[in-house]
């Protein structure tokens, strides 16, 4: 009888421990964009150790893809707790902003309602740092995302190296020029055949001249059967030619959340090591 009771208690303890193992909490916040004169939602995932602590935490800005929204990373993974578990495992605050349906994270020269470079890199960072115990320094900040958000992660970090110390991309559209008719990019920059200079100036692969060796930690990956495979390999080759250190991985996979749920785990590990190395 005693043995049975002990076994029962052991099972209850395991179940209780499992339920408590990942206790990250999510705040859905309303941010104000002055540049676009509108309110924008974001999800802020706080790791378990955040509550009851006085320490400051590094922040990862995690961007969604075209047609998506701020909640995608919390709703579309097979394991709905995947990102929360990673936030707990690495003690990182994860911020999932709403980047507009097809903003591409540009400041659009033709649409004042799509100024998402300023919003993400300036207004949102200021909001998060003012309301949460963050490490308010580029060495405590990283940014990455999937697809359109992969473009955004590299685009924003390359252009704002004073804000982000590390950046990444998963299946990113890192060269928009081969896709002049897709994903409303023309609505943000104007048609490619009329405004080629805008497209040339706002595609990630043309921003590598902004980089210096070892000034920005860079990681990106792509699935072997992804339609963005070729442009990612081209970016990898260009970074090698410019002697810019980076971590690039090709894995089996296509353009879907099954791939991204796997990829984000590796990128979070990379960013955690960056934060540790930087003393964050």
N, C-alpha and C positions, 0 to 999 in steps of 0.2 A: 504493500500500500504506500509506504513512504517513498519507494522507488518511483511508483507511478505519479505521485504528487510532485516529486522533484523533476521528473521528465516533463510534466505538464507546465510547471513553473519555468523550466528551461525554454520550452517552446514559446510561452508567453513573452519571455524576456527577448528572445530572438525576434519575434514579431514586433514588439515594441521598439526594439533597437532599429529594426529595418524601417519602421515608419518614421523614426526620428533622424535617420541617417542623413537625409537630404531635407533640410529645413529652410532652404532659401525662400525668401518672400518676394513678392512682386508688387510694386507700386505702379498703377496706371496713372500717369501724371498728365496734366494739361500745361503745355508750354506756350509762350506767346512769342510769335515772330514779328518783330517790329518792321523788318524789311518787307515782309509780305502782308502785314496787317491782318494776321489770322492766328487762331489758336490751333495747335498741333499736338496730337497725343504721342506719348512715348511710354514704353514699358521699362521700368528700372528694376533689375533683379539684384537683390541684396543677398550676399552669402550669409550662411548661418551665423558666422562669427561677427557679423556686423552689429547685431543687436547686443546690447550689454557691453560693448567694447568702446574704447576711446581712440583706438588706432584708426589711421587713415588707410584707404584701400585704393589700389589701382583700378582703372576703368577700361573696359573694352566696349567700344561702340560697334554694334553688330547690325549691319544694314540688310534690308530686304531687296528682293528683285522686282523687275517690272511687273506691274499688275498686282503687286502685293501691298502689304501694310505692316504697321508696327508689330502686330501680334503674330506674324507668320512663324517666327522662330519658336514661339510657345505653343502653336496650334498644329503645325504641319509636320513635325517630326513624328516618327513612329512611336518613340518613347516621348510622351508629352512632357516628361520631366528632364529631358536630355540636357538642355541648356542650364536649367536650375542646378542639376547635379554637377555640371562642370564649374559653375560659379562657386558652389560649395567646395568642390575638390581643390580648386586653385585659389580660393578666397579673393575673387575678383568681382567687382561690380560690373554687371553687363547692362548696357543701355541699348534698347531696340527702338530707334526713332521711326516715325512715319516720314518717309522720304517722297511722298507723292506717288501716284500710280506709275508715272513714267517721267520722273524728273531727271534721271541720270546723274543727279547730284551736281548739276551745273547751276550757275547763276545765268539763267536764260537772258540773252540780249534782246529778246523780242516779247517775252511774256513776264510781266512784273509779278505774277502770282507764282512763278517758279524760280525762286531765288534760294535754292537748297544748299548751295555751297556756303553761302553766308550763314544760313540757318544752322547747318550741322557743325561747321567748323568754328563758329563764333557764338551764336545765340544759345544753342543747346549746351555747348560746353560750359558757358557761363552759368546757365541755369543749374546744371548738374553740380558744378563745383560750389555753387552758393547754397545748395540744399542738402548735400550729402557729404560725408566725411571722405573726400577723395584726396588723392595725391595730386595737388594742383600744379603739375609740371609735366612736360612732354615725356619724361621718363616714366611717368605713371599713367600714360595714356596710349592706347592702341586702337586701331580701327580696321575692320574687315567686313566682308559681306559676300552675298551670293549673286551671281549673274550681274544684273545692273548694279547691285550693291558691291560686287567685286570690283567693277569699274570705279564705283564711288570710293571704296576703301583706299585704292591706290591713288586715284585722282586727287582726293582731298589731302592725303598724307604727303604726296609729292609736292603739292603746292603750299602746304602749311606745315613745314617741318619744325616750326617753332611750337606747334600745338601737339603733334603726334610724334612719338619716338619709335613706334613700330606700326606696321600696316600689313594687310593681307588681302587676298582675293580667293574666292572659291568659284570656279567655272566662270570667271569674270569676262565681260565684254571689253577686253583691254584694248581693242582697236575697233572703233565704231565705223570706220570708213567703208569696210566691206558690206555694211548693212544700211544703206541710205534710205530704204523704204520700211524699215522695221522699227517697232516699239516706240513710235512717236518721237524719235530723235529729231526729225525734221521740224516738229512743232516747237522744239526747244531752241534749235540753232538756225532754223530756216533750211530750205532744201539744199542738199549737197551741191547740186549743179549750179546753184545761184550763189552760195556762200561757202565755197570750199575752204577758205582761210579759217572760218570759224570751226569747221570740222577738224582741220589739221591742228588747230591750237588747243582743242579740247578732247583729244584722244590720248589715252594714257601712254601709248607706245611712243608718242612724240614728246613726252614730258621727261624722258630720262636724262636730258641735259641739265635738269634741275638737281640731279643727284650727285653726291660725292661719296667715295668709298667709305663705308662704315659710319655714315652719318644718320642712316635710317635703317632699322631692321625690317626686312622684307620677306614675306612668305606668300607663295601662291601655288595653286594646284588646279588640275583639270582632269576630267574623266577622258579616257582614251577615245570614247565614242561620242564625245560632246561636240556640238556644232561650233563651240568656241575653242576647240583644241588647237587649231592652226595658229590663231592669233596669240594664244598663250605661249606656244612654243617660240613664236617670233619674238615675243617680249623677252623670254628667257635668253634667246640668242643675242638680242640687243644688249641686255644687261651684262652678259658675259663679255661682249665686245667692248663695252665701256668700263669693264673691270669693277662692276658694282656687285658686291657680295649679296647673295640672296638664297633662299631655300625654295626650290621648285620641284614639285612632285607630279607625276602622271600616274593615275590609278585606273583600274578598271571602273567603268561607270559611264553614266549618261547625265543629262541635265535634269536632275530631280532631287527630291529631299532625301531619298535613301542615300545618295552620294553625299549630300551636304551634311547630313547628320553624322556621318563618319568623318568627314573632313574637318568639321569644327572641333572635334576632340583633339586632333593633331595640332590645329592652329592654337587652341587654348593652351596646350602644353608649351608650344613655342613662345607665346606671349608671356606665360608664367615664368619661363626661364629668362626672358628679356627683363621682366620686372625685377626678378631676383638679382640678376647681374647688375642692374642699374641701382640696386639698393632700395627699390620701391616696396 
